[in-house]
Amino acid sequence: MKNIDLGFGAKLALLLPLLLNLSVSYATENQTMDTPDAGPASSSSSPISGAQTYSLTDAQRADLAAKAETGDAEAAFRLSLYYTFASSDEAQRIRWLTIAAKAGHVVAQHNLAYDLYMSGKDLAAAAHWAAESAKNGNAEAGDLLKEIEAARAKARGSHP
């Protein structure tokens, strides 16, 4: 009987709840962002695709970037979502995710840790961001940190 590596499934199980926790309100926010006096979208609105949920106009991106550059963690995280789901620009996604994480955004810290871990580029930085996220109240980050530390131990040639 073959051994099955469940590592990917476990990693997916860590990321999925975070993606599901992303606010659905972004869809409503985007529909009304250009018209601040407009009320919430009606229930008869047409469905929004995943990419449309995170879509931003040039003006919205500029506004969020200005806010993010002055320390607004939520604005930086919102930009990271745009570059993840609507634009697929890896460099910009990591840039804004890092800014959000440094500004204390708990989900950004977890996502950055996960990205660094999955890429294998910098396990020490991955451990740092997972620890920050856990310290800031993200229960799932503790499990991620354990997994990262096990990978670091394995990379050093020792056992966890």
C-alpha positions in Angstrom: 0.0 0.0 0.0 1.3 3.4 -1.0 2.0 6.2 1.5 0.0 9.3 0.6 1.6 12.7 1.4 -1.2 14.8 2.9 1.1 17.9 3.2 -0.6 19.8 0.4 -4.1 19.0 1.9 -3.0 20.2 5.3 -1.6 23.4 3.8 -4.8 24.0 1.8 -6.7 23.4 5.0 -4.7 26.3 6.6 -5.3 28.7 3.8 -8.9 27.9 3.0 -10.4 29.3 6.2 -8.5 32.6 5.7 -9.8 32.9 2.2 -13.3 32.2 3.4 -12.9 34.8 6.1 -12.2 37.5 3.5 -15.1 39.9 3.7 -17.8 39.5 1.2 -18.5 43.2 1.8 -15.8 44.1 -0.7 -18.3 43.3 -3.4 -20.8 45.8 -2.1 -18.1 48.3 -1.3 -16.8 48.1 -4.9 -20.3 48.6 -6.3 -20.8 51.8 -4.2 -17.2 53.1 -3.9 -17.5 55.6 -6.7 -20.9 56.9 -5.4 -20.4 57.4 -1.6 -24.0 58.4 -1.1 -25.4 55.2 -2.6 -26.9 52.7 -0.3 -26.0 49.0 -0.2 -26.5 47.0 -3.3 -30.0 45.6 -3.6 -30.6 41.9 -3.4 -31.7 42.0 -7.0 -28.3 43.0 -8.2 -26.7 40.8 -10.8 -24.2 38.2 -9.4 -20.6 39.2 -9.0 -17.7 36.9 -10.1 -14.7 36.4 -7.9 -12.5 38.6 -10.0 -15.2 41.4 -10.1 -15.4 41.2 -6.3 -11.8 42.4 -6.0 -11.7 44.6 -9.1 -10.7 48.3 -8.6 -10.8 51.3 -10.8 -7.6 53.3 -11.4 -8.9 55.9 -9.0 -9.7 53.4 -6.3 -6.2 51.8 -6.6 -4.6 55.3 -6.4 -6.7 56.1 -3.3 -5.9 52.8 -1.6 -2.2 53.1 -2.5 -2.1 56.6 -0.9 -3.7 55.3 2.2 -1.5 52.2 2.3 1.6 54.3 2.0 0.7 56.2 5.1 0.2 53.1 7.2 -3.4 52.0 6.5 -3.1 48.2 6.8 -6.6 47.5 5.5 -5.9 49.6 2.3 -2.7 47.7 1.7 -4.4 44.3 2.3 -7.2 45.3 -0.1 -4.6 46.1 -2.8 -2.9 42.7 -2.2 -6.3 41.1 -2.8 -6.7 43.1 -6.0 -3.3 41.9 -7.3 -4.0 38.3 -6.2 -7.5 37.9 -7.7 -8.1 40.6 -10.3 -4.7 41.5 -11.8 -2.5 38.5 -11.0 0.6 40.6 -10.6 2.8 38.6 -8.2 5.3 41.4 -7.5 2.6 43.9 -6.6 0.7 41.3 -4.6 3.7 40.6 -2.4 4.6 44.3 -2.1 1.1 45.2 -0.7 0.9 42.1 1.3 4.2 42.9 3.0 3.1 46.5 3.7 -0.1 45.3 5.2 1.7 42.7 7.3 4.2 45.3 8.6 1.3 47.6 9.5 -0.1 44.8 11.7 -2.8 43.2 9.5 -3.2 39.8 11.0 -4.5 38.0 7.9 -1.8 39.6 5.8 0.8 38.4 8.2 -0.6 34.9 8.0 -0.8 35.0 4.2 2.7 36.3 3.8 4.0 33.6 6.1 2.1 31.0 4.1 3.5 32.4 0.8 7.0 32.4 2.0 6.7 28.9 3.4 5.1 27.5 0.3 7.7 29.1 -2.0 10.5 27.8 0.2 12.3 31.1 -0.3 12.7 32.3 3.2 11.5 30.0 6.0 13.0 32.3 8.7 10.8 35.1 7.5 7.8 32.8 7.1 8.3 31.8 10.8 8.5 35.4 11.8 5.3 36.4 10.1 3.4 33.3 11.3 4.6 34.1 14.9 3.4 37.7 14.5 0.0 36.6 13.2 -0.3 34.2 16.1 0.8 36.8 18.6 -1.9 39.1 17.2 -4.6 36.6 17.8 -4.8 34.4 14.7 -5.2 30.9 16.1 -4.5 29.2 12.7 -1.1 30.9 12.5 0.1 28.7 15.4 -0.4 25.6 13.4 1.3 27.2 10.4 4.2 28.2 12.6 4.6 24.6 13.8 4.6 23.4 10.2 7.2 26.0 9.2 9.4 25.1 12.1 9.3 21.4 11.2 10.3 22.3 7.6 13.2 24.5 9.0 14.3 21.6 11.2 14.2 19.2 8.2 16.1 21.7 6.1 18.8 21.8 8.8 19.0 18.0 8.7 17.4 17.4 12.1 14.1 16.1 13.1 11.3 18.3 14.5 
